[in-house]
Amino acid sequence: MRPDGRTRLLGKVKGLPVRLHGISKRYGRRSPWILRGVDLAVGPGELVRIEGANGSGKSTLLRLIAGVEPPSAGRVEVTGRRAYVPERFPPALPFDAQTYLHHLGRIHGLSAAEAARRAGHWLDRFGIADRAGTPLSELSKGTCQKVAVAQALLAEADVLLLDEAWTGLDQAARATLDEAAAERAARGGRVLFVDHDPNRLAGLTTFAHAVRGGELRLVETAAEEGPLVRVEVEGELPEWLPGTPVRKPLEDGATLLEVRARHSDALLRLLLTGRRPAHIRSVRQEEAQ
């Protein structure tokens, strides 16, 4: 059950672009099950944390969603493009950083010019533009990790999968990845991540699930508790908004949005930076009754 009492069972959710139907996984017929009968549904704008002990199956779950591995049983449904940052990035590839990112951009369907532009953007944003022409095999582990993250972010994918992607990054790069993950979700992307830091993206995560004994269990959070933020906004609004705010039409044609405070940053970001930016008249926070 969701914290607000609404079910997250697969059969009760419609139109979600990421769905796992009874997924099970093991490596070999006599091997133990790593995952068993996992159901999951992830909707637009959700920022989902996957947690669990080492070896519990977190990375396996992300690989199944990424399409890197097939399930032993069950079905994975993903709508849209996927981008994946694996737990371990193979640096021994015959590319320099710029060429590798450009190549991945082309694989994601970008034009040559757009792939080059985005590659340059992320190299610069991660502070490694001066390493653009350096072969991957000659880069430090930290710089390689920045390239690994950049290849996923430049895709602007519908589904972003981050498997301990912050590991090996410096503090500035971790902050950049935090911001990028939140931006992707705020724009309607579906972000699933694994990280050792229990405070990673705290306050922005919409759901957390734990892998235990091969099962995936919803972690009860304060997602639907805490103060309400009320936003008065003018303009046409997208069908989906972060936090699924309550919408109340006002007499002058504007809309009052009510959302829990933990979702308010993502909501305001989308309203201000979406394809059709809205005019925000006021923002106020009130304690929940």
VMD Tcl script that draws the C-alpha trace (Angstrom):
set ca {
  {0.00 0.00 0.00}
  {1.08 3.56 -0.59}
  {1.49 5.76 2.50}
  {-1.78 7.52 1.68}
  {-3.64 4.22 1.61}
  {-3.89 3.95 -2.18}
  {-2.64 0.68 -3.55}
  {0.49 0.32 -5.61}
  {-0.49 -3.17 -6.73}
  {0.10 -3.60 -10.42}
  {-3.46 -4.49 -11.30}
  {-4.75 -1.21 -9.89}
  {-2.40 1.05 -11.84}
  {-3.00 2.05 -15.44}
  {-0.93 3.74 -18.10}
  {2.42 3.47 -16.34}
  {5.45 3.32 -18.66}
  {7.54 1.01 -16.44}
  {5.94 -2.19 -15.22}
  {7.35 -5.41 -13.85}
  {4.97 -8.34 -13.88}
  {5.98 -11.22 -11.60}
  {9.68 -10.86 -12.39}
  {12.01 -13.63 -11.21}
  {15.71 -14.01 -11.89}
  {18.38 -16.62 -11.31}
  {21.57 -17.56 -13.11}
  {21.24 -21.24 -13.94}
  {18.51 -23.80 -13.33}
  {20.03 -24.96 -10.06}
  {21.10 -21.53 -8.85}
  {19.22 -19.73 -6.07}
  {16.62 -17.16 -7.00}
  {17.93 -13.60 -6.76}
  {14.51 -12.07 -7.40}
  {11.21 -13.87 -7.08}
  {7.76 -12.68 -8.19}
  {8.56 -8.96 -8.25}
  {5.82 -6.53 -9.28}
  {6.57 -2.84 -9.71}
  {4.98 0.14 -11.43}
  {6.77 3.47 -11.93}
  {4.96 6.47 -13.34}
  {6.09 9.71 -15.00}
  {8.05 11.98 -12.70}
  {8.70 9.37 -10.05}
  {12.13 9.32 -8.43}
  {12.42 5.84 -6.95}
  {15.06 4.56 -4.57}
  {15.96 0.86 -4.57}
  {17.71 -0.27 -1.41}
  {18.84 -3.47 0.23}
  {21.88 -5.31 1.53}
  {24.89 -6.04 -0.67}
  {24.08 -8.91 -2.99}
  {20.34 -8.63 -2.41}
  {19.53 -8.11 -6.09}
  {19.33 -4.32 -6.43}
  {21.69 -4.16 -9.40}
  {20.03 -7.17 -10.99}
  {16.69 -5.39 -10.79}
  {18.05 -2.31 -12.57}
  {19.69 -4.45 -15.25}
  {16.38 -6.15 -15.94}
  {14.62 -2.81 -16.32}
  {17.47 -1.53 -18.50}
  {17.07 -4.52 -20.79}
  {20.68 -5.59 -20.24}
  {19.51 -8.97 -18.97}
  {16.29 -10.92 -19.54}
  {14.18 -12.15 -16.62}
  {14.04 -15.88 -15.91}
  {10.29 -15.51 -15.53}
  {7.77 -12.69 -15.74}
  {7.60 -9.68 -18.03}
  {9.23 -6.24 -18.16}
  {7.34 -3.42 -19.91}
  {9.12 -0.15 -20.57}
  {7.72 2.67 -22.69}
  {10.21 5.12 -24.14}
  {13.99 5.32 -24.23}
  {16.17 3.94 -21.47}
  {19.55 5.17 -20.23}
  {21.61 3.21 -17.74}
  {24.67 3.90 -15.62}
  {26.07 0.49 -14.60}
  {27.73 -0.22 -11.28}
  {31.03 -0.75 -13.09}
  {31.97 1.22 -16.19}
  {34.32 -0.52 -18.65}
  {37.09 2.07 -19.32}
  {38.98 -0.14 -21.80}
  {36.90 1.03 -24.75}
  {38.59 2.27 -27.94}
  {37.30 5.85 -27.65}
  {38.27 9.14 -26.16}
  {35.71 10.81 -23.91}
  {34.21 13.12 -26.55}
  {33.99 10.42 -29.21}
  {32.43 7.95 -26.80}
  {29.72 10.39 -25.73}
  {29.08 11.38 -29.34}
  {28.79 7.71 -30.30}
  {26.32 7.00 -27.49}
  {24.31 10.04 -28.46}
  {23.99 8.72 -32.00}
  {22.90 5.33 -30.65}
  {20.18 7.14 -28.70}
  {18.92 8.59 -31.99}
  {20.40 12.10 -31.82}
  {21.65 13.89 -34.90}
  {25.40 14.26 -35.19}
  {25.19 17.96 -34.33}
  {22.92 17.41 -31.33}
  {25.03 14.51 -30.05}
  {28.12 16.72 -30.23}
  {26.34 19.59 -28.49}
  {25.08 17.45 -25.62}
  {28.43 15.71 -25.24}
  {30.13 19.08 -24.89}
  {27.48 20.29 -22.47}
  {27.92 17.38 -20.06}
  {31.70 17.34 -20.31}
  {31.63 20.99 -19.32}
  {29.00 20.52 -16.61}
  {31.09 17.82 -14.96}
  {34.24 19.93 -15.28}
  {36.10 17.56 -17.61}
  {35.94 19.46 -20.90}
  {39.73 19.53 -20.90}
  {39.71 15.71 -20.99}
  {37.47 15.48 -24.06}
  {40.22 14.12 -26.29}
  {41.75 11.77 -23.71}
  {41.34 8.02 -24.31}
  {39.07 6.40 -21.74}
  {41.84 3.99 -20.77}
  {43.99 6.93 -19.65}
  {41.37 8.64 -17.51}
  {41.24 8.36 -13.74}
  {38.47 6.25 -12.20}
  {36.65 9.38 -11.07}
  {36.78 10.97 -14.51}
  {35.67 7.71 -16.14}
  {32.69 7.68 -13.81}
  {31.79 11.20 -14.89}
  {31.85 10.04 -18.51}
  {29.69 7.04 -17.61}
  {27.13 9.33 -16.00}
  {27.29 11.83 -18.86}
  {26.50 9.15 -21.47}
  {23.23 8.42 -19.70}
  {22.25 12.01 -19.03}
  {22.83 13.26 -22.56}
  {20.15 10.88 -23.80}
  {17.44 12.78 -21.87}
  {15.79 9.37 -21.67}
  {12.29 8.56 -20.51}
  {13.73 6.03 -18.05}
  {16.98 6.81 -16.23}
  {18.61 4.01 -14.22}
  {21.47 4.86 -11.85}
  {23.29 1.96 -10.21}
  {25.54 3.50 -7.55}
  {26.35 6.17 -10.11}
  {27.59 8.59 -7.41}
  {30.39 6.23 -6.33}
  {33.79 7.67 -7.25}
  {32.48 11.15 -8.00}
  {33.80 14.22 -6.23}
  {31.45 16.37 -4.18}
  {30.74 18.83 -7.01}
  {29.98 16.04 -9.47}
  {27.68 14.33 -6.96}
  {25.74 17.56 -6.59}
  {25.51 17.85 -10.38}
  {24.13 14.32 -10.64}
  {21.65 15.01 -7.82}
  {20.40 18.01 -9.73}
  {20.28 16.17 -13.06}
  {18.29 13.26 -11.60}
  {15.79 15.66 -10.04}
  {15.54 17.59 -13.31}
  {14.81 14.41 -15.29}
  {12.02 13.45 -12.89}
  {10.63 16.99 -12.84}
  {10.33 16.83 -16.62}
  {8.29 13.65 -16.43}
  {11.10 11.10 -16.61}
  {11.16 7.93 -14.54}
  {14.29 7.71 -12.41}
  {15.30 4.63 -10.43}
  {18.51 4.66 -8.43}
  {20.66 2.65 -6.06}
  {23.11 4.37 -3.72}
  {24.83 3.59 -0.45}
  {24.09 7.04 1.01}
  {20.72 6.79 2.81}
  {20.29 10.55 2.41}
  {20.77 10.56 -1.33}
  {18.02 12.74 -2.90}
  {16.25 12.87 0.46}
  {13.11 14.96 0.23}
  {12.80 14.37 -3.51}
  {12.36 10.61 -3.63}
  {8.74 9.75 -4.32}
  {8.99 6.07 -3.34}
  {11.56 3.74 -1.83}
  {11.57 -0.03 -2.25}
  {13.78 -2.58 -0.52}
  {14.94 -5.88 -1.98}
  {14.77 -8.50 0.78}
  {14.86 -12.24 0.34}
  {14.28 -11.86 -3.38}
  {11.13 -9.80 -2.85}
  {10.58 -6.10 -3.44}
  {8.84 -4.32 -0.60}
  {7.65 -0.75 -0.37}
  {9.47 1.17 2.33}
  {7.06 3.24 4.36}
  {8.11 6.87 4.15}
  {6.69 10.23 5.08}
  {5.96 10.85 1.40}
  {2.35 11.82 2.04}
  {2.86 13.43 5.42}
  {4.13 16.83 6.45}
  {3.18 20.36 5.47}
  {1.19 21.24 2.39}
  {2.41 23.73 -0.17}
  {-0.23 25.69 -2.05}
  {0.69 27.16 -5.42}
  {-1.51 29.53 -7.40}
  {-0.63 29.29 -11.06}
  {-1.88 30.70 -14.36}
  {-1.63 28.94 -17.70}
  {-2.14 25.52 -19.24}
  {-0.87 22.73 -17.01}
  {0.49 19.32 -18.04}
  {-1.65 16.28 -17.35}
  {0.98 15.01 -14.94}
  {2.73 17.08 -12.27}
  {5.26 15.97 -9.61}
  {3.59 14.84 -6.40}
  {0.23 14.52 -8.16}
  {-1.10 17.73 -6.59}
  {-4.77 18.36 -5.94}
  {-6.04 20.89 -8.49}
  {-8.67 23.45 -7.54}
  {-9.92 25.86 -10.22}
  {-10.19 29.49 -9.11}
  {-12.86 31.94 -10.21}
  {-10.46 33.99 -12.34}
  {-9.34 30.97 -14.37}
  {-6.17 30.28 -12.42}
  {-5.52 26.99 -10.61}
  {-4.64 26.29 -7.00}
  {-2.29 23.32 -6.63}
  {-1.90 21.57 -3.27}
  {1.07 19.26 -2.86}
  {3.17 17.88 0.00}
  {6.29 19.92 0.71}
  {8.65 17.09 -0.27}
  {7.38 17.36 -3.86}
  {7.19 21.15 -4.06}
  {10.71 21.78 -5.41}
  {10.16 19.33 -8.28}
  {6.72 20.79 -8.95}
  {7.95 24.39 -9.09}
  {10.91 23.40 -11.25}
  {8.63 21.78 -13.80}
  {6.19 24.70 -13.78}
  {9.01 27.16 -14.41}
  {11.12 25.18 -16.88}
  {8.59 23.02 -18.73}
  {7.89 23.28 -22.42}
  {5.06 25.69 -21.58}
  {6.24 27.61 -18.50}
  {3.40 28.67 -16.26}
  {3.03 31.95 -14.37}
  {3.24 31.34 -10.63}
  {1.27 33.93 -8.68}
  {1.98 32.77 -5.16}
  {3.51 29.98 -3.10}
  {2.69 29.37 0.54}
  {3.30 26.54 2.96}
  {0.83 25.45 5.61}
  {0.96 22.68 8.17}
  {-1.16 19.66 7.36}
  {-4.40 19.43 9.27}
}
mol new
graphics top color blue
foreach p $ca { graphics top sphere $p radius 0.5 }
foreach p [lrange $ca 0 end-1] q [lrange $ca 1 end] { graphics top cylinder $p $q radius 0.2 }
display resetview
